[in-house]
Amino acid sequence: MFDLEAPDDLVLVQDAILVPPPVDGRGRQQASGVLTPDGRMVENSISWSNSREPVNAAPAMPDTVETLSGSWMFGGTLYGHFGHFITESFARAWALDALRGQIDGVLFTPKQSSANLEPMLKALRPLMDSLGLDVPVRCITTPTRVERLHVPRQGVGMGDLTVGSAKFRDFVGAHAGAGIDPAGPERIYVSRSLLPAQRGGLIAESLLEGYLAQEGYQMFHPQKHPAAVQIAHYKAARDIITVDCSPLHMMAYVGNAAQRVAILTRRSMDFAPGFVRQLQTFTGMTAFEINTLERDWVQGGALRPGRGSFGEMDFPRTWRLLRDRGMISGDTPWPALTDSQRDADLQRIADLHGQAFNPLDENLERHARRTAKASA
């Protein structure tokens, strides 16, 4: 089990062997990490999705290695996905406060060695600079002996690790968004309505946007803006409404105690409580979940919700709960979603994905009947 606050959270390994995942490796857990010269896995190089789920396992000692001179810091696994980058790839950046001026840069290993890494690093550079990871970065794709490698323990993660270690919280408090002034409206809704296929969201989100616009909220599409603009908006807003999604991690890093954040549940997965804990722990802001989810809509015969599923929420209950929390003030309840409104948006989503979306509960019922029939 992983402990964010365990001792020996930063170790120096001389002649460290940095091993990327195998070229044909697939899946979330890969044999990758940092080995000592005699082949022992450096414990700090294990990355964790949550306190019980390691992401990488000890690799075998490679037969041949390249060599890299100088002093470097191990950064963990490089993810191109925004949410995984700012929680998992960024998780060891806290050690820069102790190492700045002593290292040549940060070394990552790829999630998969077949990834197109140079464009990924170039695209991530403004985000890294905005968060305080403002040193040279390289991604190691072949086993490499590093003259001196500082290996920090990760300082934040997913699930029960979203609260971060004290050192990680101190680092983001000092560096994340430093020099970026607040700029933007006082009320924003972080929308998913312009995201491409496979990203998921809410059924009839356009209706929600219209209701919130009447309450003085401006629609914000973070993927349309560079990192600095996103940070400026998250600093400026007094009231933020969003679904359970990756931008909440950024809000935790750059937000403040005077803000209020309402998290609308968009899928039957227990994500919102972790976001609430993170926002409260990092900033002291008021954060809470608004769970009025009535149904998950999933692609084809899928048997669980996920990143690409769509949630159908109860509009009248959402209005009441947001109003009770002071996030809206209108006296007219939002009307319930009609069958025609739901069907029209489901058709739009099906056209976007090239596949129909079905109710998760009905998929599960059909699967249970088939399973029972097959075992009879």
C-alpha positions as CSV (number, residue, x, y, z in Angstrom):
1,M,0.0,0.0,0.0
2,F,1.3,3.4,-0.9
3,D,1.8,6.2,1.6
4,L,2.1,9.8,0.3
5,E,3.9,11.0,3.5
6,A,6.3,8.1,4.0
7,P,10.0,9.0,4.7
8,D,12.8,8.8,2.2
9,D,10.7,10.5,-0.4
10,L,13.7,11.6,-2.5
11,V,16.7,9.3,-3.2
12,L,19.8,9.6,-5.3
13,V,20.8,6.6,-7.4
14,Q,24.3,6.5,-8.9
15,D,24.5,4.8,-12.3
16,A,20.8,4.2,-12.3
17,I,19.3,2.0,-15.0
18,L,16.1,3.7,-16.4
19,V,14.0,1.1,-18.2
20,P,11.0,2.2,-20.4
21,P,8.2,-0.2,-21.1
22,P,8.8,-2.9,-23.8
23,V,8.1,-1.8,-27.4
24,D,5.2,-4.3,-27.6
25,G,3.9,-3.5,-24.2
26,R,0.2,-2.7,-23.9
27,G,-2.2,-2.0,-21.1
28,R,-2.0,0.3,-18.1
29,Q,0.6,-1.6,-16.0
30,Q,4.0,-2.0,-17.6
31,A,7.3,-3.4,-16.6
32,S,9.2,-0.1,-16.3
33,G,11.0,2.0,-13.8
34,V,14.4,2.7,-12.2
35,L,16.8,-0.1,-11.2
36,T,20.0,0.1,-9.1
37,P,23.2,-1.0,-10.8
38,D,22.7,-4.5,-9.3
39,G,19.1,-4.7,-10.7
40,R,17.0,-3.9,-7.7
41,M,13.8,-1.8,-8.3
42,V,14.0,1.6,-6.7
43,E,10.8,1.8,-4.7
44,N,10.2,5.5,-5.4
45,S,10.0,4.8,-9.1
46,I,6.8,2.9,-8.7
47,S,3.8,4.9,-9.7
48,W,0.4,4.4,-8.2
49,S,-3.0,5.1,-9.6
50,N,-4.4,5.0,-6.1
51,S,-2.9,3.8,-2.8
52,R,-3.5,0.1,-3.7
53,E,-2.9,0.0,-7.5
54,P,0.6,0.3,-8.8
55,V,0.9,1.3,-12.5
56,N,4.4,-0.1,-13.2
57,A,6.1,-3.3,-12.1
58,A,9.8,-4.2,-11.8
59,P,11.5,-4.7,-15.2
60,A,14.2,-7.2,-15.9
61,M,17.8,-5.9,-16.1
62,P,18.3,-5.1,-19.8
63,D,21.1,-6.7,-21.7
64,T,22.3,-3.5,-23.3
65,V,21.9,0.1,-22.2
66,E,22.7,3.5,-23.5
67,T,24.5,6.0,-21.3
68,L,23.5,9.5,-20.2
69,S,25.9,11.7,-18.2
70,G,24.9,14.4,-15.7
71,S,22.4,14.8,-12.9
72,W,18.7,14.2,-13.7
73,M,15.4,13.8,-11.9
74,F,13.0,10.9,-12.6
75,G,9.5,12.2,-13.5
76,G,7.6,9.0,-13.8
77,T,5.3,8.0,-16.7
78,L,4.6,10.5,-19.4
79,Y,0.9,10.8,-20.3
80,G,-0.5,12.9,-23.2
81,H,-4.0,13.0,-21.7
82,F,-4.5,16.2,-19.8
83,G,-6.0,14.7,-16.6
84,H,-3.4,11.9,-16.3
85,F,-0.6,14.3,-17.0
86,I,-1.4,16.8,-14.3
87,T,-2.1,14.1,-11.7
88,E,0.4,11.4,-12.6
89,S,3.1,12.8,-14.8
90,F,3.3,16.0,-12.7
91,A,3.2,14.1,-9.5
92,R,7.0,14.2,-8.8
93,A,7.5,17.9,-9.7
94,W,7.4,18.9,-6.0
95,A,11.1,17.7,-5.8
96,L,12.2,20.6,-8.1
97,D,12.2,22.9,-5.1
98,A,15.0,20.8,-3.6
99,L,16.8,20.1,-6.9
100,R,16.5,23.2,-9.0
101,G,20.0,24.3,-10.2
102,Q,21.4,20.9,-9.5
103,I,19.9,18.9,-12.3
104,D,20.0,18.9,-16.1
105,G,16.3,18.2,-16.4
106,V,13.6,15.6,-15.9
107,L,13.5,12.2,-17.4
108,F,10.2,10.4,-18.1
109,T,9.4,7.0,-19.5
110,P,6.5,6.7,-22.0
111,K,3.2,5.1,-21.2
112,Q,3.9,3.1,-24.4
113,S,7.2,3.1,-26.2
114,S,5.4,3.3,-29.6
115,A,3.9,6.7,-28.8
116,N,4.7,9.7,-30.9
117,L,6.6,11.5,-28.2
118,E,8.2,14.6,-29.7
119,P,4.9,16.3,-30.7
120,M,3.4,15.3,-27.3
121,L,6.3,17.0,-25.4
122,K,6.0,20.1,-27.6
123,A,2.2,20.3,-27.0
124,L,2.7,19.8,-23.2
125,R,5.5,22.4,-22.8
126,P,3.2,25.4,-22.2
127,L,1.2,23.4,-19.6
128,M,4.4,22.3,-17.9
129,D,5.8,25.8,-17.7
130,S,2.5,27.1,-16.3
131,L,2.5,24.6,-13.5
132,G,6.1,25.1,-12.6
133,L,7.7,22.2,-14.3
134,D,9.9,24.7,-16.1
135,V,13.1,22.6,-16.7
136,P,14.2,20.6,-19.8
137,V,12.3,17.4,-20.2
138,R,13.2,14.2,-22.0
139,C,11.4,10.9,-22.6
140,I,13.6,7.8,-22.5
141,T,12.6,5.1,-25.0
142,T,15.6,2.7,-24.7
143,P,17.2,1.4,-21.5
144,T,19.6,4.0,-20.3
145,R,22.3,4.1,-17.6
146,V,22.0,7.6,-15.9
147,E,25.1,8.9,-14.2
148,R,23.1,10.5,-11.3
149,L,19.3,10.1,-11.0
150,H,17.3,11.7,-8.3
151,V,14.1,9.7,-7.8
152,P,11.3,11.3,-5.9
153,R,8.2,9.5,-4.6
154,Q,5.0,10.7,-6.4
155,G,3.2,13.4,-4.5
156,V,-0.4,13.1,-5.9
157,G,-2.5,10.6,-7.8
158,M,-6.0,9.5,-8.5
159,G,-8.7,8.2,-6.1
160,D,-7.6,8.4,-2.5
161,L,-4.3,10.1,-3.5
162,T,-5.9,13.3,-5.0
163,V,-5.3,15.2,-1.7
164,G,-1.6,15.1,-2.4
165,S,1.4,15.1,0.0
166,A,2.2,18.2,2.0
167,K,5.3,18.9,-0.1
168,F,3.3,18.6,-3.4
169,R,0.6,20.9,-2.1
170,D,3.3,23.4,-1.1
171,F,4.9,23.2,-4.5
172,V,1.7,23.8,-6.5
173,G,0.8,26.6,-4.1
174,A,4.0,28.4,-4.8
175,H,4.4,27.6,-8.5
176,A,1.2,26.5,-10.3
177,G,-0.1,29.5,-12.2
178,A,2.5,31.9,-10.7
179,G,2.7,35.1,-12.7
180,I,-0.7,34.5,-14.3
181,D,-3.2,37.1,-13.3
182,P,-6.9,36.3,-12.8
183,A,-8.9,37.2,-15.9
184,G,-12.4,36.1,-16.9
185,P,-16.0,36.2,-15.7
186,E,-17.1,35.7,-12.1
187,R,-19.3,32.7,-13.1
188,I,-18.4,30.0,-15.5
189,Y,-19.8,26.6,-16.6
190,V,-17.0,24.3,-17.8
191,S,-18.7,22.8,-20.8
192,R,-18.1,19.5,-22.6
193,S,-20.5,20.4,-25.5
194,L,-17.7,21.1,-28.0
195,L,-15.5,18.1,-27.1
196,P,-14.8,15.5,-29.9
197,A,-16.2,12.0,-30.0
198,Q,-15.3,9.5,-27.3
199,R,-15.2,12.1,-24.5
200,G,-18.7,11.8,-23.1
201,G,-20.8,14.3,-21.2
202,L,-24.4,15.1,-20.3
203,I,-27.5,14.4,-22.3
204,A,-29.1,17.7,-23.5
205,E,-26.1,19.8,-22.2
206,S,-27.2,22.6,-24.5
207,L,-30.4,23.0,-22.4
208,L,-28.3,23.2,-19.2
209,E,-26.1,25.8,-20.9
210,G,-29.1,27.9,-21.7
211,Y,-30.4,27.8,-18.1
212,L,-27.1,28.7,-16.7
213,A,-26.6,31.5,-19.1
214,Q,-29.8,33.1,-17.7
215,E,-28.1,32.9,-14.3
216,G,-25.1,34.9,-15.5
217,Y,-22.7,32.0,-16.2
218,Q,-20.5,32.1,-19.3
219,M,-19.7,28.9,-21.1
220,F,-16.0,27.9,-20.9
221,H,-14.5,25.3,-23.2
222,P,-11.0,24.7,-21.7
223,Q,-9.7,22.6,-24.6
224,K,-10.1,25.7,-26.8
225,H,-7.6,27.8,-24.8
226,P,-3.9,27.5,-23.8
227,A,-3.0,26.6,-20.3
228,A,-2.4,30.1,-19.2
229,V,-5.9,31.2,-20.2
230,Q,-7.4,28.3,-18.4
231,I,-5.6,29.1,-15.2
232,A,-6.6,32.8,-15.5
233,H,-10.2,31.8,-15.7
234,Y,-10.0,29.4,-12.8
235,K,-8.4,32.1,-10.7
236,A,-11.0,34.7,-11.6
237,A,-14.2,32.8,-11.2
238,R,-16.2,33.1,-8.0
239,D,-18.7,30.4,-8.9
240,I,-17.8,27.4,-11.1
241,I,-20.2,24.6,-12.2
242,T,-18.8,21.6,-14.0
243,V,-19.2,17.9,-14.3
244,D,-16.7,15.4,-12.8
245,C,-13.8,15.9,-15.2
246,S,-10.0,16.6,-15.4
247,P,-10.2,20.5,-15.2
248,L,-11.1,20.1,-11.5
249,H,-7.5,19.0,-10.8
250,M,-6.3,22.3,-12.3
251,M,-8.8,24.3,-10.2
252,A,-7.4,22.6,-7.1
253,Y,-3.9,23.7,-8.1
254,V,-4.7,27.4,-8.8
255,G,-7.9,28.1,-7.0
256,N,-8.6,30.0,-3.8
257,A,-10.7,29.7,-0.6
258,A,-13.3,32.3,-1.8
259,Q,-14.5,30.1,-4.6
260,R,-17.4,27.8,-4.9
261,V,-17.5,24.7,-7.2
262,A,-20.5,22.6,-7.9
263,I,-19.7,19.2,-9.5
264,L,-22.5,17.6,-11.5
265,T,-22.4,13.8,-11.6
266,R,-22.3,12.6,-15.2
267,R,-21.7,8.9,-14.8
268,S,-22.3,6.3,-12.1
269,M,-18.7,6.2,-10.9
270,D,-17.6,7.5,-7.5
271,F,-15.3,10.3,-8.8
272,A,-16.9,13.4,-7.3
273,P,-16.0,12.8,-3.7
274,G,-12.3,12.6,-4.6
275,F,-12.5,15.9,-6.5
276,V,-14.3,17.5,-3.5
277,R,-11.6,16.4,-1.1
278,Q,-8.9,17.6,-3.5
279,L,-10.5,21.1,-3.9
280,Q,-11.1,21.5,-0.2
281,T,-7.6,20.2,0.8
282,F,-5.6,22.2,-1.7
283,T,-7.5,25.5,-1.5
284,G,-10.1,25.5,1.3
285,M,-12.7,26.4,-1.2
286,T,-16.4,25.3,-1.0
287,A,-16.9,22.3,-3.2
288,F,-19.8,19.9,-3.3
289,E,-21.4,17.2,-5.5
290,I,-24.8,17.6,-7.2
291,N,-25.8,14.1,-8.0
292,T,-29.1,13.9,-9.9
293,L,-28.0,11.2,-12.3
294,E,-31.0,9.2,-13.6
295,R,-29.3,7.0,-16.2
296,D,-26.1,6.2,-17.9
297,W,-26.1,6.0,-21.7
298,V,-23.3,3.9,-23.2
299,Q,-22.1,2.9,-26.6
300,G,-23.6,-0.2,-28.1
301,G,-23.6,-3.1,-25.6
302,A,-21.1,-1.7,-23.1
303,L,-21.6,-2.9,-19.5
304,R,-20.1,0.0,-17.6
305,P,-19.9,3.7,-17.8
306,G,-16.7,5.4,-18.7
307,R,-14.9,8.4,-20.2
308,G,-17.2,8.2,-23.3
309,S,-20.5,7.6,-21.7
310,F,-23.3,10.2,-21.3
311,G,-25.3,10.9,-18.2
312,E,-29.0,11.8,-18.1
313,M,-29.7,14.0,-15.1
314,D,-32.9,15.2,-13.4
315,F,-33.2,18.9,-14.4
316,P,-35.8,19.9,-11.8
317,R,-33.7,18.4,-8.9
318,T,-30.5,19.9,-10.3
319,W,-32.2,23.4,-10.3
320,R,-33.4,22.9,-6.7
321,L,-30.0,21.7,-5.4
322,L,-28.0,24.4,-7.1
323,R,-30.5,27.0,-5.8
324,D,-30.3,25.6,-2.3
325,R,-26.5,26.0,-2.5
326,G,-26.7,29.6,-3.7
327,M,-25.2,28.8,-7.1
328,I,-28.3,30.0,-8.9
329,S,-31.2,32.2,-7.8
330,G,-34.0,31.9,-10.4
331,D,-37.5,31.2,-9.1
332,T,-38.7,29.1,-12.0
333,P,-37.7,25.4,-11.8
334,W,-36.0,23.9,-14.8
335,P,-38.5,21.6,-16.6
336,A,-37.9,17.9,-16.9
337,L,-36.3,16.6,-20.0
338,T,-38.9,15.5,-22.5
339,D,-38.7,12.2,-24.5
340,S,-38.3,14.2,-27.7
341,Q,-35.5,16.3,-26.3
342,R,-33.7,13.2,-25.1
343,D,-34.1,11.4,-28.3
344,A,-32.9,14.3,-30.4
345,D,-29.7,14.6,-28.4
346,L,-29.1,10.8,-28.4
347,Q,-29.4,11.0,-32.2
348,R,-26.9,13.8,-32.4
349,I,-24.5,11.8,-30.2
350,A,-25.0,8.6,-32.2
351,D,-24.2,10.6,-35.4
352,L,-21.1,12.0,-33.8
353,H,-19.8,8.5,-32.8
354,G,-21.2,6.5,-35.7
355,Q,-22.9,4.2,-33.1
356,A,-26.1,4.1,-31.1
357,F,-26.1,4.8,-27.3
358,N,-28.2,2.5,-25.1
359,P,-29.2,2.7,-21.4
360,L,-26.7,0.9,-19.2
361,D,-29.3,-0.7,-17.1
362,E,-31.0,-2.3,-20.1
363,N,-27.6,-3.6,-21.3
364,L,-26.9,-5.1,-17.9
365,E,-30.3,-6.8,-17.8
366,R,-29.8,-8.3,-21.3
367,H,-26.3,-9.5,-20.3
368,A,-27.7,-11.1,-17.1
369,R,-30.4,-13.0,-19.1
370,R,-27.9,-14.2,-21.7
371,T,-25.5,-15.4,-18.9
372,A,-28.3,-17.2,-17.0
373,K,-29.5,-18.9,-20.2
374,A,-26.0,-20.0,-21.2
375,S,-25.4,-21.5,-17.7
376,A,-28.8,-23.3,-17.6
